[in-house]
Amino acid sequence: MDMGWMVPVGIVGAVSASHAFRTWVRAKHGYPLDEGRGRRRSRGDGNDLGEDRKIALLTQENERLNGQVGRLEERLRVLERIATDPAARTAREIDALRD
């Protein structure tokens, strides 16, 4: 039985499988996909509105986190002052707050 036809079929299959695997890896990791003849397309649908929305949400979250960090730093300064101040002074300040 002549099996000479299997060599070209195997080569074509291996090249196709290699291309499919490379495309899958690129899509999974967010790299641009080949569209053919040197043109590239992005992974998304090409809508910049979604990207603008993501940027706006990230900016808003960044502002919120910056505010939270500022409040935490202020609380930490108060705790450090309480821990390092003499006990008598701290007691006087607490008594002054009670009055």
N, CA, C and O atoms as a DFTB+ gen file, in Angstrom:
396 C
 N C O
     1  1       0.819      -1.159       0.000
     2  2       0.000       0.000       0.000
     3  2       0.884       1.251       0.000
     4  3       1.818       1.367       0.793
     5  1       0.572       2.174      -0.897
     6  2       1.361       3.389      -1.032
     7  2       0.835       4.450      -0.064
     8  3      -0.341       4.812      -0.117
     9  1       1.712       4.952       0.828
    10  2       1.326       5.943       1.829
    11  2       1.958       7.303       1.537
    12  3       2.026       8.155       2.423
    13  1       2.413       7.513       0.322
    14  2       3.068       8.762      -0.037
    15  2       2.169       9.983       0.072
    16  3       2.671      11.092       0.259
    17  1       0.892       9.820      -0.037
    18  2      -0.051      10.931       0.060
    19  2      -0.169      11.476       1.485
    20  3      -0.626      12.601       1.680
    21  1       0.241      10.685       2.480
    22  2       0.100      11.097       3.880
    23  2       1.092      12.200       4.268
    24  3       0.819      12.989       5.173
    25  1       2.239      12.254       3.587
    26  2       3.235      13.270       3.927
    27  2       2.693      14.679       3.670
    28  3       2.741      15.500       4.586
    29  1       2.180      15.007       2.474
    30  2       1.651      16.355       2.275
    31  2       0.440      16.653       3.169
    32  3       0.283      17.773       3.656
    33  1      -0.403      15.655       3.377
    34  2      -1.574      15.860       4.239
    35  2      -1.123      16.137       5.675
    36  3      -1.698      16.989       6.352
    37  1      -0.116      15.434       6.131
    38  2       0.418      15.654       7.479
    39  2       1.040      17.026       7.627
    40  3       0.872      17.674       8.661
    41  1       1.757      17.482       6.607
    42  2       2.372      18.808       6.652
    43  2       1.299      19.894       6.712
    44  3       1.389      20.812       7.527
    45  1       0.295      19.792       5.859
    46  2      -0.794      20.773       5.851
    47  2      -1.516      20.765       7.198
    48  3      -1.846      21.824       7.730
    49  1      -1.757      19.593       7.742
    50  2      -2.417      19.489       9.046
    51  2      -1.582      20.111      10.156
    52  3      -2.120      20.803      11.020
    53  1      -0.269      19.871      10.142
    54  2       0.608      20.418      11.170
    55  2       0.667      21.944      11.078
    56  3       0.640      22.620      12.107
    57  1       0.746      22.487       9.885
    58  2       0.789      23.938       9.706
    59  2      -0.535      24.555      10.171
    60  3      -0.535      25.584      10.847
    61  1      -1.653      23.936       9.814
    62  2      -2.956      24.448      10.232
    63  2      -3.111      24.402      11.746
    64  3      -3.607      25.355      12.346
    65  1      -2.697      23.314      12.361
    66  2      -2.784      23.190      13.815
    67  2      -1.881      24.211      14.502
    68  3      -2.253      24.781      15.528
    69  1      -0.696      24.443      13.940
    70  2       0.214      25.433      14.512
    71  2      -0.390      26.833      14.453
    72  3      -0.318      27.589      15.421
    73  1      -0.984      27.171      13.314
    74  2      -1.603      28.485      13.168
    75  2      -2.780      28.636      14.137
    76  3      -2.927      29.685      14.764
    77  1      -3.604      27.620      14.263
    78  2      -4.741      27.676      15.176
    79  2      -4.264      27.838      16.621
    80  3      -4.858      28.604      17.380
    81  1      -3.220      27.140      17.005
    82  2      -2.686      27.244      18.367
    83  2      -2.127      28.637      18.638
    84  3      -2.384      29.216      19.693
    85  1      -1.367      29.173      17.691
    86  2      -0.817      30.528      17.861
    87  2      -1.928      31.557      17.976
    88  3      -1.835      32.468      18.798
    89  1      -2.971      31.433      17.175
    90  2      -4.095      32.359      17.230
    91  2      -4.805      32.261      18.570
    92  3      -5.182      33.283      19.144
    93  1      -4.990      31.058      19.073
    94  2      -5.645      30.856      20.362
    95  2      -4.826      31.496      21.487
    96  3      -5.387      32.156      22.362
    97  1      -3.507      31.305      21.469
    98  2      -2.654      31.877      22.510
    99  2      -2.689      33.400      22.440
   100  3      -2.773      34.062      23.475
   101  1      -2.625      33.963      21.241
   102  2      -2.678      35.419      21.093
   103  2      -4.011      35.966      21.606
   104  3      -4.031      36.975      22.311
   105  1      -5.114      35.319      21.263
   106  2      -6.432      35.780      21.702
   107  2      -6.567      35.672      23.216
   108  3      -7.132      36.558      23.857
   109  1      -6.057      34.604      23.777
   110  2      -6.165      34.392      25.220
   111  2      -5.415      35.463      25.995
   112  3      -5.872      35.890      27.055
   113  1      -4.276      35.903      25.486
   114  2      -3.447      36.868      26.197
   115  2      -3.645      38.304      25.717
   116  3      -2.917      39.200      26.144
   117  1      -4.612      38.536      24.842
   118  2      -4.961      39.895      24.456
   119  2      -4.109      40.513      23.373
   120  3      -4.185      41.723      23.157
   121  1      -3.301      39.729      22.686
   122  2      -2.504      40.276      21.593
   123  2      -3.387      40.474      20.371
   124  3      -4.398      39.788      20.225
   125  1      -3.022      41.404      19.489
   126  2      -3.820      41.579      18.276
   127  2      -3.742      40.338      17.402
   128  3      -2.707      39.677      17.315
   129  1      -4.855      40.041      16.761
   130  2      -4.938      38.860      15.912
   131  2      -4.640      39.229      14.467
   132  3      -4.986      40.324      14.022
   133  1      -4.002      38.324      13.731
   134  2      -3.721      38.567      12.321
   135  2      -5.025      38.502      11.542
   136  3      -5.827      37.584      11.718
   137  1      -5.222      39.491      10.681
   138  2      -6.395      39.489       9.829
   139  2      -6.028      39.019       8.425
   140  3      -6.896      38.717       7.606
   141  1      -4.753      38.965       8.172
   142  2      -4.300      38.533       6.864
   143  2      -3.642      39.665       6.112
   144  3      -4.072      40.814       6.213
   145  1      -2.613      39.354       5.364
   146  2      -1.891      40.314       4.527
   147  2      -1.399      41.529       5.301
   148  3      -1.476      42.655       4.809
   149  1      -0.897      41.307       6.507
   150  2      -0.262      42.379       7.255
   151  2      -1.205      43.260       8.045
   152  3      -0.750      44.072       8.851
   153  1      -2.497      43.127       7.842
   154  2      -3.449      43.919       8.619
   155  2      -3.723      43.209       9.931
   156  3      -3.710      41.981      10.011
   157  1      -3.966      43.997      10.939
   158  2      -4.264      43.411      12.254
   159  2      -5.580      43.971      12.759
   160  3      -5.972      45.091      12.431
   161  1      -6.248      43.165      13.563
   162  2      -7.464      43.634      14.213
   163  2      -7.332      43.364      15.693
   164  3      -6.622      42.448      16.108
   165  1      -8.011      44.153      16.478
   166  2      -7.912      43.980      17.921
   167  2      -8.801      42.837      18.363
   168  3      -9.628      42.338      17.600
   169  1      -8.616      42.432      19.601
   170  2      -9.382      41.322      20.149
   171  2     -10.840      41.714      20.318
   172  3     -11.725      40.876      20.148
   173  1     -11.108      42.969      20.648
   174  2     -12.466      43.429      20.892
   175  2     -13.210      43.684      19.606
   176  3     -12.770      43.297      18.524
   177  1     -14.353      44.345      19.741
   178  2     -15.183      44.619      18.574
   179  2     -14.815      45.931      17.889
   180  3     -15.485      46.349      16.945
   181  1     -13.765      46.576      18.354
   182  2     -13.318      47.818      17.739
   183  2     -14.043      49.032      18.266
   184  3     -13.864      50.132      17.742
   185  1     -14.856      48.864      19.288
   186  2     -15.625      49.962      19.847
   187  2     -14.817      50.636      20.938
   188  3     -14.531      50.025      21.967
   189  1     -14.445      51.894      20.724
   190  2     -13.661      52.631      21.706
   191  2     -14.518      53.100      22.879
   192  3     -13.984      53.492      23.916
   193  1     -15.824      53.065      22.727
   194  2     -16.707      53.479      23.803
   195  2     -16.520      52.590      25.026
   196  3     -16.540      53.086      26.152
   197  1     -16.340      51.297      24.829
   198  2     -16.092      50.378      25.935
   199  2     -14.790      50.690      26.632
   200  3     -14.711      50.624      27.859
   201  1     -13.775      51.028      25.876
   202  2     -12.481      51.385      26.452
   203  2     -12.590      52.689      27.243
   204  3     -12.008      52.811      28.320
   205  1     -13.336      53.664      26.712
   206  2     -13.528      54.923      27.428
   207  2     -14.263      54.690      28.739
   208  3     -13.946      55.320      29.748
   209  1     -15.225      53.805      28.733
   210  2     -15.983      53.478      29.952
   211  2     -15.064      52.821      30.987
   212  3     -15.133      53.138      32.174
   213  1     -14.212      51.913      30.532
   214  2     -13.266      51.262      31.439
   215  2     -12.319      52.281      32.067
   216  3     -12.038      52.224      33.264
   217  1     -11.834      53.206      31.256
   218  2     -10.926      54.240      31.757
   219  2     -11.643      55.118      32.775
   220  3     -11.069      55.463      33.808
   221  1     -12.888      55.480      32.495
   222  2     -13.649      56.311      33.435
   223  2     -13.859      55.574      34.753
   224  3     -13.713      56.165      35.823
   225  1     -14.198      54.295      34.686
   226  2     -14.411      53.520      35.908
   227  2     -13.114      53.374      36.697
   228  3     -13.115      53.479      37.923
   229  1     -12.020      53.136      36.002
   230  2     -10.736      53.012      36.694
   231  2     -10.307      54.334      37.321
   232  3      -9.743      54.347      38.415
   233  1     -10.571      55.441      36.638
   234  2     -10.244      56.754      37.192
   235  2     -11.064      57.022      38.446
   236  3     -10.545      57.523      39.444
   237  1     -12.343      56.686      38.387
   238  2     -13.216      56.871      39.549
   239  2     -12.757      56.006      40.720
   240  3     -12.706      56.476      41.857
   241  1     -12.427      54.761      40.450
   242  2     -11.946      53.876      41.516
   243  2     -10.623      54.372      42.086
   244  3     -10.387      54.274      43.290
   245  1      -9.761      54.904      41.226
   246  2      -8.474      55.450      41.680
   247  2      -8.690      56.622      42.627
   248  3      -8.021      56.719      43.656
   249  1      -9.617      57.510      42.287
   250  2      -9.914      58.646      43.159
   251  2     -10.461      58.182      44.507
   252  3     -10.092      58.717      45.553
   253  1     -11.335      57.190      44.476
   254  2     -11.905      56.660      45.712
   255  2     -10.819      56.042      46.589
   256  3     -10.788      56.263      47.800
   257  1      -9.938      55.275      45.976
   258  2      -8.869      54.635      46.737
   259  2      -7.871      55.656      47.274
   260  3      -7.356      55.489      48.380
   261  1      -7.592      56.704      46.510
   262  2      -6.709      57.762      47.007
   263  2      -7.306      58.438      48.233
   264  3      -6.587      58.720      49.192
   265  1      -8.613      58.703      48.217
   266  2      -9.279      59.283      49.373
   267  2      -9.219      58.365      50.579
   268  3      -8.997      58.809      51.706
   269  1      -9.420      57.079      50.327
   270  2      -9.367      56.104      51.419
   271  2      -7.961      56.030      52.014
   272  3      -7.811      55.949      53.233
   273  1      -6.955      56.057      51.185
   274  2      -5.572      56.024      51.673
   275  2      -5.283      57.273      52.499
   276  3      -4.616      57.191      53.530
   277  1      -5.774      58.423      52.059
   278  2      -5.584      59.661      52.812
   279  2      -6.201      59.578      54.205
   280  3      -5.584      59.980      55.191
   281  1      -7.434      59.048      54.278
   282  2      -8.080      58.893      55.584
   283  2      -7.326      57.913      56.469
   284  3      -7.178      58.146      57.668
   285  1      -6.848      56.820      55.890
   286  2      -6.090      55.839      56.672
   287  2      -4.772      56.419      57.173
   288  3      -4.355      56.126      58.294
   289  1      -4.110      57.243      56.353
   290  2      -2.872      57.885      56.793
   291  2      -3.131      58.824      57.965
   292  3      -2.337      58.887      58.903
   293  1      -4.248      59.556      57.909
   294  2      -4.590      60.461      59.002
   295  2      -4.852      59.676      60.294
   296  3      -4.398      60.072      61.368
   297  1      -5.576      58.581      60.186
   298  2      -5.836      57.753      61.368
   299  2      -4.539      57.171      61.920
   300  3      -4.360      57.083      63.135
   301  1      -3.642      56.777      61.031
   302  2      -2.363      56.222      61.469
   303  2      -1.545      57.274      62.219
   304  3      -0.900      56.961      63.219
   305  1      -1.570      58.528      61.736
   306  2      -0.854      59.601      62.441
   307  2      -1.402      59.790      63.852
   308  3      -0.641      59.986      64.800
   309  1      -2.738      59.728      63.987
   310  2      -3.345      59.870      65.316
   311  2      -2.909      58.718      66.217
   312  3      -2.552      58.937      67.375
   313  1      -2.935      57.496      65.696
   314  2      -2.521      56.345      66.496
   315  2      -1.043      56.423      66.879
   316  3      -0.670      56.056      67.994
   317  1      -0.212      56.895      65.969
   318  2       1.217      57.050      66.287
   319  2       1.413      58.111      67.371
   320  3       2.246      57.951      68.263
   321  1       0.643      59.189      67.287
   322  2       0.759      60.238      68.296
   323  2       0.328      59.713      69.656
   324  3       0.971      59.996      70.666
   325  1      -0.773      58.939      69.687
   326  2      -1.236      58.368      70.947
   327  2      -0.193      57.419      71.526
   328  3       0.052      57.411      72.732
   329  1       0.420      56.619      70.654
   330  2       1.394      55.631      71.119
   331  2       2.685      56.276      71.601
   332  3       3.346      55.732      72.486
   333  1       3.057      57.421      71.042
   334  2       4.351      58.025      71.395
   335  2       4.243      59.153      72.407
   336  3       5.248      59.512      73.021
   337  1       3.051      59.728      72.605
   338  2       2.896      60.810      73.579
   339  2       2.980      60.265      75.003
   340  3       2.652      59.105      75.252
   341  1       3.419      61.104      75.927
   342  2       3.437      60.684      77.327
   343  2       2.010      60.393      77.816
   344  3       1.053      61.021      77.363
   345  1       1.880      59.453      78.728
   346  2       0.573      59.022      79.213
   347  2      -0.181      60.161      79.884
   348  3      -1.397      60.270      79.724
   349  1       0.510      61.005      80.625
   350  2      -0.159      62.101      81.330
   351  2      -0.797      63.075      80.344
   352  3      -1.919      63.531      80.564
   353  1      -0.110      63.392      79.287
   354  2      -0.652      64.323      78.289
   355  2      -1.876      63.720      77.616
   356  3      -2.884      64.400      77.425
   357  1      -1.787      62.438      77.256
   358  2      -2.916      61.764      76.612
   359  2      -4.111      61.742      77.558
   360  3      -5.244      61.978      77.137
   361  1      -3.862      61.459      78.828
   362  2      -4.956      61.431      79.803
   363  2      -5.613      62.808      79.914
   364  3      -6.837      62.901      79.999
   365  1      -4.805      63.886      79.914
   366  2      -5.356      65.241      79.977
   367  2      -6.238      65.539      78.754
   368  3      -7.312      66.128      78.879
   369  1      -5.779      65.133      77.606
   370  2      -6.560      65.391      76.386
   371  2      -7.868      64.612      76.397
   372  3      -8.896      65.134      75.964
   373  1      -7.851      63.381      76.880
   374  2      -9.069      62.580      76.950
   375  2     -10.027      63.212      77.960
   376  3     -11.225      63.298      77.692
   377  1      -9.524      63.658      79.121
   378  2     -10.374      64.323      80.104
   379  2     -10.966      65.618      79.553
   380  3     -12.112      65.954      79.849
   381  1     -10.185      66.344      78.751
   382  2     -10.680      67.572      78.147
   383  2     -11.819      67.285      77.163
   384  3     -12.747      68.085      77.034
   385  1     -11.748      66.160      76.480
   386  2     -12.811      65.792      75.547
   387  2     -14.084      65.395      76.276
   388  3     -15.179      65.585      75.748
   389  1     -13.961      64.850      77.477
   390  2     -15.140      64.434      78.251
   391  2     -15.920      65.644      78.772
   392  3     -17.139      65.576      78.926
   393  1     -15.239      66.720      79.037
   394  2     -15.904      67.911      79.608
   395  2     -16.707      68.665      78.607
   396  3     -17.316      69.680      78.943
